[in-house]
Amino acid sequence: MENTGQESASSQTLKRKRSTADFVRARRQGVLPSGLERPPSEELLLKEDDAPVKSFTAESLDQAFGDAAVENAREIEVARMRAAQFRKDTYVALEQAAQKPDESLPQLDDSKDMNSDLNVQNGLRLTTTHASLRWLRRLPTALRCQSIRAQDLRQGAVREAALELCGTSLPGLLTDPDKAASWLARVASCLSWYEAEGPMRPPDASSSTSSGSRAAAAPSQEKDATKKVEDWDEAYRSLLPLLRQGQVPCFAIMAERFSVEVFGEGSLPVEQRGGEDPEPVAVLWPSSYELREMLQENHVHFEMASEPAGTQDVELRPIADIATGGEAALSRNGTLATPGPKADAARADLRELRRDGEKALAPEDLASGKSKAQSSALYFKGAWRVHALVDVLRQYFLSHPLPGGPKSPGWLPLLVAPTPFANATVRSADVAKTMTSPATASAGAASGADAGATQQHMAELTGRFFPAQLEHFLKLLRVLLPSFSCEFTLAPRHTGCNVFTRLGSRRIEAVLCERVSDTAAGWKWSFRLG
């Protein structure tokens, strides 16, 4: 009875403990609200003396971690070997890529491949270690005139002058005097050309400013200016008939904003398509929007090297919509590129700047970031298209009325050809510098010299050099030099005419020629493209 009373009293006491202080007091006494008792927290802790301390030895460590360490070491070694193999494979791949020729580059290995570059070169730099090149300065004046006939080389002052040069500078050629004189005449022919310089175009009589200037100018000056333009026009009109007759193999028209090269059937460097007969061709570069529009309006058909670059302000519509009017320019795929409002405003500003003599880029140049000469060349194939191009350009240069024609330049273009034409003046290359210096390893390798060469000879020439002339000139140099190199210089604005040949956007920068055997075909030609 007493135990029962105590249990009931304790249960009543627990039921009365409702405050937080009572709960905390009960926790400290080891009494839970449910009536269960637990040992004090101090008893759950082990004393420092009673805690077991486990000792480790080398054997126990190897037994516990030996397998894991070996596995980690094995993984590290495998990773290291894989990295070494990857580096080796990468090196081998790079070495093979460096040794393997680029398939996109054309393979040039013959002197005829120089005709793939349509550019008229402005300068040459000859380098060799075999003989001095100072004799180029002493070519007789009679040989430079290109009026030498066969009988002039057999006797007379011309022959004596040629043999005198051989005696002082080229004694090895005197074994056969007739061949020596003929060889010098052909070298001088390769270094000469004919040109007709374009005079200033007379002002239009319709403008008020031109009428004032005409009144102020003396009658004699006006007559001289008109005569110069008439002589230039006669020279221009003589080029195409001479090209048809085979008297002029090719000629160039070098204007302020563009250049044109026309090649006859006998000197066609552009690769012919399969099954096609050779025809006259012409290449114009760089072309502007206004120039393409003028050719289109005058029914001069052409092919473009690539699409117009400025596509953000250009709408393309089929060629059948030409009747709707508006400005348009033919693209290569038979569509018309019609400029938007932004392009119209930009071209109007460019016209104003060009009239004031300022240099300005076209919208196509600003959009593409590339040279317009590489993307806007025009190609004309066939006698009718070449004739139409030459005729329309003549009217454009002389300010004759043309549908859609832009404003004509103030100066008429320069006419250049390797052979004579009407009212043309003969010009010869200027030997700017000749020098002899000690040969170096790099210079000797560049000119194909022997390892024991002690001197390097160099000559720089400036002028106008057509592709066929360069080929013939370098082949003639093989008579004197077993090996030599030739570097070409070109004005930047004249690049980009090779897009219709296998060179594409490249050009020939240098040629290395060296003898590899004593046979006629034992010459190796190496080309450097840029």
C-alpha positions in Angstrom: 0.0 0.0 0.0 2.9 2.3 0.8 4.6 1.7 -2.6 1.4 2.3 -4.4 0.9 5.6 -2.6 4.5 6.7 -3.5 4.0 5.9 -7.2 0.8 7.8 -7.3 2.4 10.7 -5.5 5.4 10.8 -7.9 3.0 10.6 -10.9 1.0 13.5 -9.5 4.3 15.4 -9.0 5.3 14.8 -12.6 1.9 16.0 -13.8 2.3 19.2 -11.9 5.7 20.0 -13.6 4.6 22.3 -16.3 7.2 25.1 -16.0 10.5 25.3 -17.8 12.4 25.4 -14.4 10.8 22.2 -13.4 11.7 20.5 -16.7 15.3 21.6 -16.4 15.5 20.4 -12.7 14.1 17.0 -13.8 16.7 16.7 -16.6 19.5 17.4 -14.1 18.1 14.7 -11.7 18.0 12.2 -14.6 14.3 12.0 -14.7 12.6 12.3 -18.1 9.1 13.4 -18.6 8.1 9.9 -19.6 9.4 8.7 -16.3 12.5 7.0 -17.7 15.8 7.5 -16.1 19.2 7.9 -17.8 22.7 8.1 -16.4 24.2 11.5 -16.0 26.2 12.9 -18.9 29.5 12.6 -17.1 29.1 8.8 -17.0 28.9 8.7 -20.8 32.4 10.2 -21.1 35.4 8.0 -20.8 38.1 9.1 -18.6 41.5 9.7 -20.3 43.1 6.9 -18.3 40.4 4.5 -19.3 40.5 5.4 -23.1 42.3 2.6 -25.1 45.2 3.9 -27.3 46.0 1.9 -30.4 49.6 1.7 -31.5 50.6 1.6 -35.3 53.7 -0.1 -36.7 55.2 -0.3 -40.2 53.7 -3.7 -40.8 50.2 -2.5 -39.7 50.5 0.5 -42.0 51.5 -1.6 -45.0 48.7 -4.0 -44.3 46.2 -1.2 -43.9 47.2 1.1 -46.8 49.6 -0.9 -48.9 47.1 -2.0 -51.5 45.6 1.6 -51.9 49.1 3.1 -52.3 50.1 0.6 -54.9 46.9 1.2 -56.9 47.4 5.0 -56.7 51.0 4.7 -57.9 49.9 2.5 -60.8 47.2 5.0 -61.9 49.7 7.9 -61.8 52.2 5.9 -63.9 49.5 5.0 -66.5 48.4 8.7 -66.7 52.0 9.8 -67.2 52.6 7.2 -70.0 49.3 8.3 -71.7 50.4 12.0 -71.6 53.8 11.1 -73.0 52.2 9.1 -75.8 49.8 12.0 -76.6 52.6 14.4 -76.8 54.5 12.1 -79.1 51.5 11.6 -81.4 50.9 15.3 -81.5 54.5 16.0 -82.5 54.4 13.3 -85.2 51.2 14.8 -86.6 52.6 18.3 -86.7 55.8 17.1 -88.4 53.8 15.2 -91.0 51.6 18.2 -91.6 54.7 20.4 -92.1 56.3 18.0 -94.5 53.1 17.3 -96.5 52.5 20.0 -99.2 49.4 22.0 -99.0 47.0 20.6 -101.6 45.3 24.0 -101.9 48.5 25.6 -103.2 49.1 25.2 -107.0 52.0 23.1 -108.0 54.4 25.3 -110.1 57.5 23.7 -111.4 58.1 25.1 -114.9 59.0 28.5 -116.4 55.7 28.6 -118.2 54.0 28.8 -114.9 55.1 32.4 -114.6 52.3 33.2 -117.1 49.7 32.3 -114.4 50.5 35.6 -112.7 48.8 38.3 -114.8 50.3 41.2 -113.0 52.6 43.7 -114.8 55.5 43.8 -112.4 57.0 47.1 -111.3 60.4 45.9 -110.3 62.9 43.0 -110.2 65.6 42.0 -107.7 68.1 39.5 -109.2 70.5 37.7 -106.8 73.3 35.2 -107.7 76.7 34.1 -106.5 78.3 33.2 -109.9 78.9 36.4 -111.8 78.5 40.2 -111.5 75.4 41.8 -112.9 76.9 45.2 -113.6 76.7 44.6 -117.3 73.0 45.3 -117.1 73.9 49.0 -116.7 76.0 49.0 -119.9 73.5 47.7 -122.5 74.0 49.7 -125.7 71.4 52.4 -126.4 70.8 51.0 -129.9 69.7 47.7 -128.4 67.3 49.3 -126.0 65.4 51.0 -128.9 63.9 47.6 -130.0 64.3 48.7 -133.7 67.2 46.3 -134.4 66.9 44.3 -137.5 68.8 41.1 -138.3 71.2 42.8 -140.7 72.1 45.4 -138.0 73.5 42.6 -135.8 75.7 41.2 -138.5 77.7 44.4 -139.1 77.8 48.0 -138.2 77.9 50.1 -135.1 75.2 48.1 -133.2 77.2 44.9 -133.5 80.4 46.6 -132.5 78.8 48.1 -129.4 77.4 44.7 -128.4 80.8 43.0 -128.8 82.5 45.7 -126.9 80.2 45.1 -123.9 80.9 41.3 -124.2 84.7 42.0 -124.2 84.6 44.1 -121.0 81.9 42.4 -118.9 81.0 39.1 -120.6 84.1 37.6 -122.1 82.7 34.1 -122.0 80.2 34.9 -124.8 82.9 36.0 -127.3 83.4 32.4 -128.5 80.5 32.9 -130.8 80.2 36.7 -131.6 77.0 36.3 -133.7 75.1 34.5 -130.9 76.5 36.9 -128.3 75.1 39.9 -130.2 71.7 38.2 -130.7 71.6 37.2 -127.0 72.1 40.8 -125.9 69.5 42.0 -128.3 66.9 39.6 -126.9 67.8 40.6 -123.3 67.3 44.3 -124.1 64.0 43.5 -125.8 62.8 41.8 -122.6 63.7 44.8 -120.6 61.9 47.3 -122.9 58.3 48.2 -123.5 56.2 50.8 -125.2 53.8 53.2 -123.5 51.6 56.2 -124.3 51.2 58.5 -121.3 47.7 59.8 -120.7 47.3 63.6 -120.8 44.9 65.6 -118.8 41.4 65.4 -120.3 40.1 68.7 -121.6 37.3 70.2 -119.5 33.7 69.8 -120.7 32.4 72.7 -122.7 29.0 72.4 -121.1 30.1 73.4 -117.6 30.4 77.1 -116.6 33.8 76.6 -114.9 35.2 75.0 -117.9 34.1 77.8 -120.2 35.8 80.3 -117.9 39.0 78.3 -117.9 38.9 78.0 -121.7 38.6 81.7 -122.1 41.5 82.3 -119.7 43.7 79.7 -121.5 45.7 80.7 -124.5 44.5 79.4 -127.9 47.9 77.7 -128.4 47.7 75.8 -125.1 44.2 74.7 -125.8 45.3 73.4 -129.2 48.2 71.5 -127.7 46.0 69.9 -125.1 43.5 68.9 -127.8 46.3 67.5 -130.0 47.6 65.4 -127.0 44.2 63.9 -126.5 43.8 63.1 -130.2 47.2 61.4 -130.2 46.2 59.4 -127.1 42.9 58.4 -128.7 44.8 57.2 -131.8 47.1 55.1 -129.7 44.1 53.6 -127.8 42.2 52.7 -131.0 45.3 51.1 -132.5 45.8 48.5 -129.7 42.8 46.2 -130.4 43.4 45.9 -134.2 47.1 45.1 -133.6 46.0 42.5 -131.0 43.8 40.8 -133.6 46.6 40.8 -136.1 49.1 39.3 -133.7 51.4 42.3 -133.7 50.7 43.1 -130.0 50.4 40.0 -127.8 48.9 41.9 -124.9 48.4 45.4 -123.5 47.4 47.1 -120.3 45.3 50.1 -119.5 46.2 51.7 -116.2 43.6 54.2 -115.0 43.4 56.0 -111.7 40.8 53.7 -110.1 41.3 50.4 -111.9 43.5 48.5 -114.4 42.7 46.4 -117.5 44.8 43.7 -119.1 43.9 42.3 -122.5 45.6 39.1 -123.8 45.4 37.9 -127.4 45.1 34.3 -128.5 48.8 33.8 -128.8 49.6 34.9 -125.2 46.7 33.5 -123.2 48.0 32.8 -119.7 44.5 32.0 -118.3 43.7 28.3 -118.2 41.3 27.3 -120.9 38.4 25.2 -120.0 38.2 21.7 -121.5 37.3 21.6 -125.2 37.3 25.4 -125.7 39.3 27.2 -128.4 41.6 29.9 -127.3 40.1 33.4 -127.5 41.1 36.9 -126.4 40.4 37.6 -122.8 40.5 40.7 -120.6 40.6 41.2 -116.8 39.5 44.4 -115.1 40.3 45.0 -111.4 39.3 46.3 -109.0 35.8 47.1 -110.1 33.4 49.5 -108.4 29.6 49.4 -108.2 29.4 52.4 -110.6 31.7 50.7 -113.1 29.7 47.5 -113.1 26.5 49.4 -113.5 27.9 51.3 -116.5 29.0 48.0 -118.2 25.6 46.5 -117.6 23.7 49.4 -119.0 25.8 49.3 -122.1 25.3 45.5 -122.6 28.9 44.5 -121.8 28.7 40.9 -120.4 31.2 39.8 -117.8 31.9 37.3 -115.0 32.7 38.3 -111.5 35.3 36.7 -109.4 33.1 36.5 -106.3 29.8 37.8 -104.8 29.6 41.5 -103.7 30.8 41.7 -100.2 28.3 44.2 -98.8 25.2 42.1 -98.1 23.7 43.9 -95.2 22.4 46.8 -97.3 21.9 44.8 -100.5 18.8 43.1 -101.8 19.1 40.4 -104.4 16.4 40.0 -107.0 16.2 37.9 -110.2 17.6 39.3 -113.4 14.1 39.2 -114.9 13.1 42.1 -112.7 15.4 44.5 -114.5 12.5 46.2 -116.2 11.3 47.5 -112.9 14.1 50.1 -113.0 16.3 51.3 -110.2 20.1 51.0 -109.7 21.4 47.5 -110.0 24.7 45.7 -110.6 25.2 42.2 -112.0 26.6 39.5 -109.7 28.1 36.3 -110.8 25.1 34.0 -110.2 22.8 36.0 -112.5 21.1 38.2 -109.9 20.9 41.9 -109.5 22.2 43.6 -106.4 20.1 46.7 -105.6 21.5 49.0 -103.0 19.4 50.0 -100.0 18.9 53.5 -98.6 22.1 53.2 -96.6 24.2 52.1 -99.6 22.8 54.9 -101.7 23.7 57.6 -99.2 27.2 56.1 -98.7 27.9 56.0 -102.4 26.7 59.5 -102.9 29.1 60.7 -100.2 31.9 58.7 -101.9 31.2 60.3 -105.2 31.6 63.7 -103.7 34.8 62.8 -102.0 36.3 61.3 -105.1 35.3 64.5 -107.1 37.3 66.5 -104.6 40.3 64.3 -105.1 40.0 62.4 -101.7 40.7 58.7 -101.4 37.7 56.8 -100.1 36.8 53.1 -99.5 33.7 51.7 -101.0 31.0 50.1 -98.8 32.0 46.6 -100.0 35.6 47.2 -98.7 34.3 48.3 -95.3 31.9 45.3 -94.9 34.3 42.6 -96.0 37.5 43.8 -94.5 39.3 42.4 -97.5 41.0 44.1 -100.5 38.5 44.9 -103.1 41.0 44.0 -105.7 40.7 40.3 -104.6 37.0 40.1 -104.7 35.7 42.3 -107.5 37.8 41.4 -110.6 35.8 41.1 -113.8 36.5 38.6 -116.6 35.7 39.1 -120.3 36.1 36.2 -122.6 35.7 36.3 -126.4 36.4 38.8 -129.1 32.9 40.4 -128.9 33.1 41.0 -125.1 36.6 42.3 -125.3 35.8 44.7 -128.1 32.7 45.9 -126.2 34.7 46.5 -123.1 37.5 48.5 -124.9 34.9 50.6 -126.8 32.8 51.5 -123.7 35.9 52.4 -121.7 37.1 54.7 -124.5 33.9 56.6 -124.4 34.1 56.7 -120.6 37.6 58.1 -120.5 36.8 60.7 -123.1 33.6 61.8 -121.3 31.3 60.7 -124.1 27.6 60.3 -123.1 27.0 56.8 -121.7 24.0 55.3 -120.1 24.7 55.0 -116.4 28.3 56.2 -116.7 30.0 57.7 -113.7 32.1 60.9 -113.7 35.2 60.5 -115.9 38.6 60.9 -114.3 40.6 64.1 -114.9 43.6 62.2 -116.5 43.5 59.7 -119.3 45.0 56.3 -118.4 48.5 55.0 -119.2 48.7 52.6 -122.2 51.4 50.0 -122.0 52.4 47.1 -124.4 55.5 45.0 -124.9 55.6 45.8 -128.6 55.1 49.0 -130.7 51.7 50.6 -131.3 50.6 54.0 -132.6 52.1 57.1 -131.0 53.9 55.0 -128.3 57.3 55.8 -126.8 59.8 53.1 -126.2 61.0 52.8 -122.6 63.6 50.6 -121.0 64.1 49.3 -117.5 66.1 51.4 -115.1 68.9 49.6 -113.3 68.4 51.2 -109.9 71.3 49.5 -108.1 74.0 46.8 -108.5 76.0 45.5 -105.6 78.5 42.9 -104.7 78.8 41.8 -101.1 80.1 38.8 -99.1 77.9 35.8 -99.4 76.0 34.5 -96.4 74.5 31.1 -95.7 70.9 32.4 -96.0 71.6 34.4 -99.1 73.4 31.6 -100.8 70.5 29.2 -100.1 68.0 31.8 -101.4 69.9 32.1 -104.7 70.7 28.4 -105.1 74.5 29.0 -104.6 77.1 26.4 -103.8 78.3 26.1 -100.2 81.7 27.5 -101.1 80.5 30.7 -102.7 82.2 33.8 -101.3 80.4 36.7 -103.0 76.8 37.6 -103.7 75.9 39.8 -106.6 72.6 41.7 -106.8 70.8 44.0 -109.2 67.6 45.9 -108.8 65.5 47.0 -111.9 62.4 49.1 -112.2 60.0 49.4 -115.1 57.1 47.5 -116.6 57.5 43.8 -117.1 54.8 41.6 -118.6 54.5 37.9 -117.7 55.8 36.6 -121.1 58.8 39.1 -120.9 59.7 37.9 -117.5 59.7 34.2 -118.5 61.9 34.9 -121.6 64.3 37.1 -119.6 64.9 34.5 -116.9 65.4 31.8 -119.4 68.0 33.9 -121.1 69.9 34.4 -117.9 70.5 30.6 -117.7 73.2 31.1 -120.4 75.4 33.0 -117.9 74.2 31.8 -114.4 73.9 28.2 -113.2 71.6 29.4 -110.4 69.9 32.6 -109.5 66.8 34.0 -107.8 64.4 36.8 -108.8 62.0 38.7 -106.6 59.1 40.7 -107.9 57.8 44.0 -106.6 54.2 45.2 -107.2 52.2 48.2 -106.2 49.5 47.2 -103.6 46.6 48.5 -105.5 47.3 46.3 -108.5 47.0 43.0 -106.7 44.0 40.7 -107.2 43.9 40.0 -110.9 44.8 36.3 -110.6 41.4 35.0 -109.3 40.6 33.5 -112.7 43.9 31.5 -112.8 45.0 28.7 -110.6 46.8 31.1 -108.4 43.5 32.4 -107.1 44.1 35.3 -104.6 47.9 34.7 -104.6 50.7 36.0 -106.7 54.2 35.0 -107.5 56.6 36.8 -105.2 59.9 35.1 -106.2 61.4 32.5 -108.5 64.5 30.4 -107.9 66.2 28.7 -110.9 69.1 26.3 -110.7 70.8 23.7 -112.9 70.4 20.1 -111.6 71.8 18.3 -114.7 73.6 19.0 -118.0 70.6 18.1 -120.1 68.2 20.7 -121.7 65.5 19.8 -119.2 67.9 19.8 -116.3 66.7 23.0 -114.7 64.7 23.3 -111.5 62.2 26.1 -111.1 60.9 26.9 -107.6 58.3 29.5 -106.8 57.3 31.5 -103.7 53.7 32.6 -103.6 52.3 35.4 -101.6 
